[in-house]
Amino acid sequence: MAAPLSNGAMNGLSGDTFEGFSLQDLPKSNVFTSKLPPDPQYKTPISSHTAPRADLGPRTVKGALYTYVRPEKTESPELLGISKTAMRDIGLRQGEEQTTEFKDLVSGNKIFWNEETEEGIYPWAQCYGGWQFGSWAGQLGDGRAISLFESTNPSTMVRYEIQLKGAGKTPYSRFADGKAVLRSSIREFIVSEALNGLHIPTTRALSLTLLSKEKVRRERLEPGAIVARFAQSWLRIGTYDIMRARGDRELIRQLSDYVAEHVYSGWESLPSALQPEQALSKVALNITDSVPKEVIQGPEGAEENRYTRLYRAIVRRNALTVAAWQAYAFTNGVLNTDNTSLLGLSLDFGPFAFLDNFDPNYTPNHDDYMSRYSYKNQPSVIWWNLIRLGESMGELIGSGPKVDDETFVNEAVTEEFAPKLIKRAETLIQNVGEEYKAVFLSEYTRLMRLRLGLKSEQKSDFEELFSELLDTLQALELDFNHFFRRLSSVRVEELETEGQRQDKAGLFYHKEGIPSTSGVSEETGRDRMAAWLLRWAERVKQDWGTSPAAGEERQKQMKKVNPKFIPRSWVLDEIIKRVERQGEREVLARVMKMAESPFEEEWGGDRAEEERWCGDVPREGRGMQCSCSS
């Protein structure tokens, strides 16, 4: 059974009491490679290890979930930065990053496997496929990512898979070089920990290493780098996609068993069937589990077996994550099925961005000409991806109570059974689609209420507060996350009169006022914002009353969920230039401290720099886009 699932920084460990372990003493495992089938060309670690490294390059791999492959050696690597929060979450002691063993590991120069005894854990790269921009892309896989081992934090019993990105060619590299450039590696290093700091489910980043002797060709020659990253699972919808495309029904079942038993916390951790009389909106975020593996639930024609419960668990986790993206205006930029996690984690960061001005049509990917992956499309695109997963699991879902029948398991779907199976699968996937919407909306509205400082739930909130606010932010071209942080400091007694509200409206403007591109006059803008502030103040009074003490507590709670620092594109661009072109190093530690704790008022670094990064976005830095090239 898998270790407990984890969200949030430090897993509750205090920096004052946490001691940690050395890299050598940290418990390690390889559950993934011990439970799932390897590349038939390299069935054992020794067969891969004795092969020339150049022979481990691109080719088609069938009937396997991974290939044993070691990282390419690197020359004169330089450790540029670590995440202290990541160190604690993995279970590593403070200062371990200074050891030669740590530096060798995260640069690809050490593995925990002994060639003479053939003992230890040999690295691997995963096989998967994917739908990219709505089209089938065939075999993809870890083209430059190599997993080293799984580690379990003895204090929390959470297991992570440690992986190097930019570690060299694998059979899944296709026409690429297996490398990563410093530019994109800095972006992933920072945003992984920033999302975790915001309590958004995400893969994580442990360290960033510069490959000082490596020059990588993209649009230009760029420095190479490696990000040591980790996650409770790197499995994705694309893992199912490739097996479905190849008709490998046995492997789909084997993978599903693995996901339930070793990625989630066992079959009994999966959500029970919803009763017909239950309103989805009422149970969306509160649902029972502990259903025995063999139990079939639900009415005739919509019977849910354990694989349906697994599908629902995956769908629900993704709904929670995309709700958090929307609530904090994070835009992934490339939501292909190979970038959609089976555990609902934010995954594989390319041309991502947080919104500056609120523009629902914004996409950070300048190659996304149709805006398929724009901010507003993220919930529907994730559901599109989850339908592809439903199609891959369709036989298992649609089999209902016959899921363990010998004929179904060992042979195929009979001609007689097929129509009933298809009908049941379609019904269940459609039902799960409604559940996806309900979970998404419940979580989104929960987060928005927190961000607005509300304690109670009122049906009118969505239209009168949420929708009207977003329309106002868009119309006035105002900054999304700045608005919420600044609202956190507003006292309701400052909004008693129309004049006060008109005056306070300016708090949310850019330095230059309402941009001329909005087409809205100063007077109209202040009228509209003042009207919204009036409605908000009345709702706050309903929840908190009017006492000064309650007001102070509300402001305190709002600042716990409304970040002061967001790693915006212009800030990341500045950091990349300072590190790559000017040779700065300390700036990475300063920005990482801010990313790990985004709700603070100050971080003890360069105060002017902190305030500038948290302040008004320069006009030329708003709505930046970048490419998939990394």
N, C-alpha and C positions, 0 to 999 in steps of 0.2 A: 504494500500500500504506500502511496506517495506521502511525503512529508506534508505538513499543513501548508495551505496556501497562504501567501503573505502579500500584504499591501502596505505601503507607507514606509517612511524613513526609519531606519534603525530597529524596526521590529520591537519597539518598546525598550530597547536597551539604553541605559544611561551612559553617557560618556564618562561619568565619574566612577561607575562600578564595573564597566566592561574591561576585561583584560585581554581576551582573545587568544589565538593560537598561532604558532608558527605555520608557515606554508607546509612544511614537512609533516607536522602533526595534525593538520586539518584532515578530518575523515574524508576519504575519497571513494567513489564508486563509479561503475559504468553500467548502470541498469539498462540504459538505452541500447547499448551494443550487446548486452547479454540476453536481452529479451526479443530482439528484432533481427531479421535476416540481413547479413552483409552482402556486399558486392560479390557475386560469384567468381570474379576474376581474382579477388584478393580476400579469400575467406578467413584468413588469420592475420594477426598483426605481423608475424614474421614474414609472411609472403609479400606484404606491402613494404615492410622495412628493408628487405633485401633487394627490392626492385629499384632500378635507377630512378631518382626523383623525377627526371624528365618524362618517365613512362607513366606517371600518375596524372597526366594532363587530360584534356577534354576527350570524352567519348560517351556513347550511350550506355547506360547502366539499367538493367532490367531485373525484376524480381528481388529488389533490395531496397532497404530504407537508408543505407549509408555505405560509404567506402572508407576503409582504413587508409589514412593519409597523414603524413607528418608535416608540420610547418616547414617552410623553407628557412634555412639559416640566414641570419642577418648580421651585417658587419657594422660595428661601432654604433649600436643603437643608443638613443638618449631618452631616458624616462622624463617626459615633460610634466606630467601631472597625475594625480590620483584623486579619487573621491574618498574622503574619510568616512562618509556615511556608507559607501559601498564596502569598504574594508570591514566596518563593524557588522554590517548585515551578513556578509559571508562568514565572518567569525575570525578574521585575521587580526592579530595584535597590532597595536600602534607601533610604528617604526619598522614593521616588516618590509615596507616598500623600499627601505634603504639597503636591504640585503642583496647580495649578488644573485641568490637563488630566485628571488622575486623578479628582479630585473631581467634575468635570463628567461624566466617563464613567460612574462608578458611581451617579450620581444621575439618569441618563437625559437629561442635557443635552448630550451629545456623541456623535456617531457618526463612524466613519471612512469617510465617503462624501461626495463633492463633488457638489453639485447642478448646478453649472455644467458640469463635465466629465463627470459621471455615472461617475466613477471611484471605486474603493474598494469597500468591503463594506457592503451594506445589511442592516439587521437583519431578523429573521424570527421567526415563531412557528410551532411545529409543530402538525400535525393528527394526532389520534389518537382512539380511542374507548376503551371499557373495560367490564369487568364489575365492578360495585360491589356488595359484599355479596352476591355470587352472582347478581345480576340484570344483564341487559344495559342499559347506560345510554346507548347511542347515541354520537353525536359529542361528544367532550370537547375535548381539545387544550390548548395553552398559553393558558389564559384570562387570565393575568396575568404570564406569563414571556415575555421577548423576548430572543433570542440576538443578540449584537452582532457577533461574529466568532469565528473559531477562531484560537488562538495556539499557536505551537510554541516551546518552550523550547530555544534553540540549544545549551544545554549537555547536555540529556538527550534531545532530539529527541522528547519527548512532546508530543502535540497535545491541547489542551483547547478546549472550546467555552464561551466566556464568555457569561453570561446574567444578565439582571436580573429578579428576581422582585418584583412589585408595581409594574411599569412602565406600567400602563394597559391599557385595553381592547384586545382583539383579536377577530377573527372567532370565536374559541373561548371567549369569556367567558360565553356563555349569558346567564343573568339576573344575573350578578355585575358588579362595578364595576371589575375589573382591578387592584384595590389589595390591599395587604397591610398588616396592622396591626403596630405596633411589638412587641407582645406575642409574636406567633408568629414574627416576624422575629428577635428576640433568641434564641428557642429554636432556630431553624434555624441561625443564625449559630454558636452555640456547639456544638450537637450534631454538625454536619457535621465540624468540626475535631476534636472529641472522638473520634468514631469513627475518623477517620484516625489520631489519636494512639494508638488501641488496635490499629491495623493491621487494621481491618475495612474491606473495600472500600466506598467511599462517594463520593457527590458531595461537593463541597467548597464552602466559603464564603470569599470574598475580603474582603468588607467589609460593613458595616452602615451605612446612611444614614437619618437621621431626616428626614421631610418635615414640617418645622415648621408649614407653612401648611395641611397636609392633615388633615382629620378624616374618619375612615372609620367608617361605621355597621356594627356587628355587633350583639351583644346590647346594646351601648352605643356611644356615640361614642368612638372611640379614635384616637390619633395614627397616622398612616401612616408606612410605612418601605419601603425597598428593600434587599434582600439581593443583592449581586453574587456570583454563585456560578458554579462551573465543573465540568465533567466531561469525560471523554474521549468520552462520548456521552450524549445525553439521550433516545435511542431506548428504547422500552419495549414490552412485550407488547401494550399497547393500540394501538400503531402498526399491528401486524398485524390486531388485532381489527376495526378500522374497515374495512379493505380486504376482509377475509373477509365481513363483514356486507353489503358492497356487491357482492360477487362480482367483485372486481377482481383476477383472477388474474395479469394482466400486471404490475400494480404490485407484487404480492406477490413475484414473481420478481425484479423490478428492485430492490426493497428488500433482498431476501436477498443479491443480488450485492453491493450496497453494503455491507451489514453485514459480509460476509466479507472484502471487499477493503479497506474503509476504517475499519471499527470494530475488527475483529480484524486480525491482521497478515497477511492473505492466505489463500487457500485451503489452502496447504500448512502453515499453522499449526494446522489443525484436527485433532482426535484421530482416530487410525486406528481401524479396527474391532477390537473385542475378539475374540480367538479363542475358540471354544467350550470349549476345554480350560482356559482361563485362569479362575482364581477371581477374581471381582470384588473381593473384599476385598483381594487381593494387589496388584492393579493400579489400584485406585481413584484413588490420588494420583500414580501414576507411569505415564504412558501415552505412547506414541510419536506423533509427528506426521509431517510431511514427506511426506504422501500427495499425489501429483500430482492436479490438479483433475479430470481426466477419469476417474480410476481408480474402478472399482466394486469394493467389498469385501464379503465375507460370503457365507453359504450361500444356496442357492436359496430364494426366499420371504422372505428377510430381507436382500436385497442393499442395501448402503449406498452411496448416491451422495453427491456433495459437499454437498447440502442436508441430508441426514441428519447428516453430520459437523458442519455448522453448528448444527443443532438440538442435537446432543449437546454441543457447546462451550458453548452458551447454558445448557443444563441443568446442566452441570458447574459453571460459574461461580456460578450461583445456589445450588447445593448447598453450595459452599464458603462463600458468604456467610451463608446461614441457619445453617450450623453455627457460625460465629463469633458470630452473634446469640445462639444458645442457650448457647454457652460463656461469654459475657459478660453474659447476661440482658438483652439489648436487645430491646425490644418495640416494633415499628413502629406498631401501632394501626390502620392502614388499608391492608392489603395487597391492594388491588384490582389488576386487571391493568394499569391505567394507572399504577400505582405500582411495577411490577415491571420492573426494568432488563434490557435485552438483554445488558448487559455484567456483570450480577450486582452492581450497585452498590446500596447503601442509598440510597433515592430518595424525595424529596418528604415532608418531615417535618411531620406534623400532630400528632395526640395521642399522640406517642411517649413512652416512659419506659424507664428501667432498673429492673429489679425492686429493691425494697428487701428486705423479708422474702421468702423463696423461696416463691412461690405460683404453681404452674404454670397455674392457672386465671385468673390476673390479666390483665385488659386495661386499658390506659390510656385507652381511648376510652369515655366514658360514654354514647355513642350506640350502642355495640355490645352491644345487649341480649342477643343470643344467644351472646356471647363467641366469635364466629367468628374474630376476630383475636387471641385470647389468646396468651400466651407459648407454651403447650404445642402450640397448633394451627399455629404458624408454618411448620414443615416441611411439613405436609400441605397447607396453603393455598398455599404457593409451588408445590408440585407440581400442585395443581388449576389454578393459573394457567398452568403450563407445559404442561399438557394442552391448554388453550385455544390456546396457541401451536402445539402439535403439530397441532391441527385446522386452524389457519390455513395451516400449511405442509404439510398432509396430502397434497395433490396432488403437490408436489415430492418429498416423502419417499417416497410410495407408488409413484411412477413408476419408481423403481429405475434399471435400465440404460436405460430409454427416456426419461430426463429431457431429452435433447437432440434427440429425434426431432422432425422438422419438424411432423408432425401434432399431436403433444402440445403443442408450444410455441405454435404459431400458431392452433390451432383450439380443441379442448376434449378432454376425456377421452371416448373412444368408449364406446359401450354395451358392446361386447365386452370392452374393457380394464378397465372400471370395477371389477368384482368382484375382480380380481387386485390392482389398485392399492389398493383399500380394505383387503383382507386384509393386504397387505404393510405398509401404513401402520400398521394396528392392531398388527401383530406388532412392528414397530420401536419404536413409541411405548411399548408394554408393556416391551420390552427396555430402553429408555432409562429407564423408571421404576425398574427394578432397579438400573441404573447410578446413578441419582440417589440412591437409598437407600444404596448402597455408598459413594459419594463423601461424602455427608453424614455417615455414621457414622464413616468413616475420619478425616475432618477433625475432627469433634467429639471423638472419643476422643484424637486427637493433641493437640488444644488442652487438653483436660482433664488429660491426663498432664503437659503442661508446667505447668499451673496447680498441680498437686499435687506438682511437683518430681520427677517420675519420668522416667527415661531409657529404660527398656526397655518392651517391650510384653508383657503377659500377658493371656490370655483372661479370667482371673478378675477382672481389674481392673474391668470394666464392672459386674458384679453386686456384688462385694464392696467396692469402693471408690466408684465413681461413683454407682450407684443407691442404695446404702445411705446415702451422704452426703446426696444430695438428699432422700431420705425423712426423714432426721434433721433437716435444715434446715427442711423443711416442718412436721414434727411439732412442733418446738420454736419455730417462728416466728422463725428467725434470719435475719440479713441475708446475702444471697448473696455479694456482692463483698467485704464486710468480712471474711467468713470466710476467703477465700483470701489476702487481704493479711495478716491476722493470723497465719494458718498459716505464712506465709513467714518469720516471725521465730521460730518454734518450733524448738528443738533436740531431736533425738531422745533425747539423754541426759536431757532433762527429763521423759521419758515412760517411765522404766524401771519404776516401780511403779504399782500401781493407785491409790494415794493421789495420786501425782504427776499421773496422767492425770485423775483426778477434779478435782483442783485446777485443772489447765490448761483443763478444759472451760469454766470461767467466763470465759475470755478471749474467747469467741465470743458471749457473751450481750449483750443490750441492758443499758443502765445499770440498768433496773428488774428485771433478771433475766429468767427465762422468763415471757413474757406470760401472764396468767391466762386469756386467751382460748384458749390452746393446749390447756388441760385436762391438761397434763403437770406432774407435781410436780417440784420442784427435784431430789430424789434420783433419780427415774427419768430425768430429763434428763441429769444428770451421768453416770449409768451408761451411757446410750446413747452419749453423745459419747465417753466414755472407751473404750468398746469399739471405736468407729471409729478413734480415735487409735492404739490398739494395732495394728490392722491396717495403718494408714498407716505407722507407724514401722517395722514389719517390712519393708514394701515399700521404703521409703526405704533401709534398711540393705542390702537386696539390690542396689540400684542404685548406692549411693554408699559403702558400707562404713561404718565407725564412726569414722574419724579426724576430729579437729576441723577440719582444713584442708578436707576434703571437705564437711563440714557447712556451713562458711562459704560455700563455693562454691555449694552447693545453695541456700542462703538467698539468695545474690546473684542466682542465675539465676531463682528464683521471683519475686523482686521486679521483675524485668524484664518479667514477663508478668502480674503481679497488680497492677492499678492502685491507688494510694492515693486518687486523685480520680476520681470519676464525676459527671457533671453530672445530679444527681438532680432530680426534679421540684420538691422544696421549695427547693432552691438556685436553680433557674431562676426560680421564683416570687419569691423574695426579690430577685434581680437585676432582674427586670422592674419590681417596685415601686420599687426604688431609682433606677432610670434614668428610668422614666416619671413617677413621682409626686414624687420627691425631687430630680430633676435631676442625679443623680450621673453621672459619665462614666468616671472612672478605674477603677471596679469592673469594667467590661467588659474592659479590658486585663489586669487581674489574673486574672480567671476564664479568659480566653482562653489565657494563659500556662500555666495549670494544665491546661486541656483539651488543649493541644498536647503537653504532656509529662506524662501522667498517672501515670507510674511513679516520679516523683521523691519524695523525702522532704519537701522544702520548695522554695519557688519564689522566695524573696527579696522577698515582698510583706508584707502584713499577716499576721504569723504566727498571731495569734489567730483571724483570719478564716479562714485556710487550715485550721487544725486543726478549727475548727467545721464547715466545709463537708465535711471528710473524716471527721468523727466520727459519733457515733451519730445516726441519723435521729430527729428529734422525733416523738413518737407521732402528732401531728396531721398530720405530713408523710409518713407511710408509706402507700404504695398509692394515691397521689393519681390522679385522673382529670381529663381535660379534654375539650373538644369539638373537632369538626372545624373550627369557626369560626375563620378566620384572615385 
